[in-house]
Amino acid sequence: MKRTALFVLTAAIAATTFSPVFAAAYSSDGLNTETTEKVDFDKLREENRDKVDFDKLRQENLDKADFGKLRQENLDKVDFDKLREANRDKADQI
């Protein structure tokens, strides 16, 4: 009796949890088709592309990072001799 009640309770919880997800997926399918037909994405993409100066944005981001300093900090974190030795040991074991 307890097993049956536990099974029914588990099934009810699963149905309650998953049924809204499936319902939303199926009901919004038609909605997405209608929405995409109303929007001209190529035109929208072109309008947004004209609003942003990507070269300027790229340059601003490059100016924020000192890549030479960053590279040196990362090189200082790694002991390449130790890494090389570990790789040699692995190759010798094969």
NORKA-V846335 format. One record per backbone hydrogen bond with DSSP energy under -1.0 kcal/mol. CO is the residue of the C=O (numbers start at 1). NH is the residue of the N-H. Records with the same first field share a line. If there is no record, write none. Layout:
CO=NH, NH
//
This chain:
1=5
2=6
3=7
4=8
5=9
6=10
7=11
8=12
9=13
10=14
11=15
12=16
13=17
14=18
15=19
18=22
19=23
20=24
21=25
22=26
23=27
24=28
28=32
29=33
30=34
31=35
32=36
33=37
34=38
35=39
39=41
40=44
41=45
42=46
43=47
44=48
45=49
46=50
52=54
53=57
54=58
55=59
56=60
57=61
58=62
59=63
66=70
67=71
68=72
69=73
70=74
71=75
72=76
78=80
79=83
80=84
81=85
82=86
83=87
84=88
85=89
86=90
87=91
88=92
89=93
//
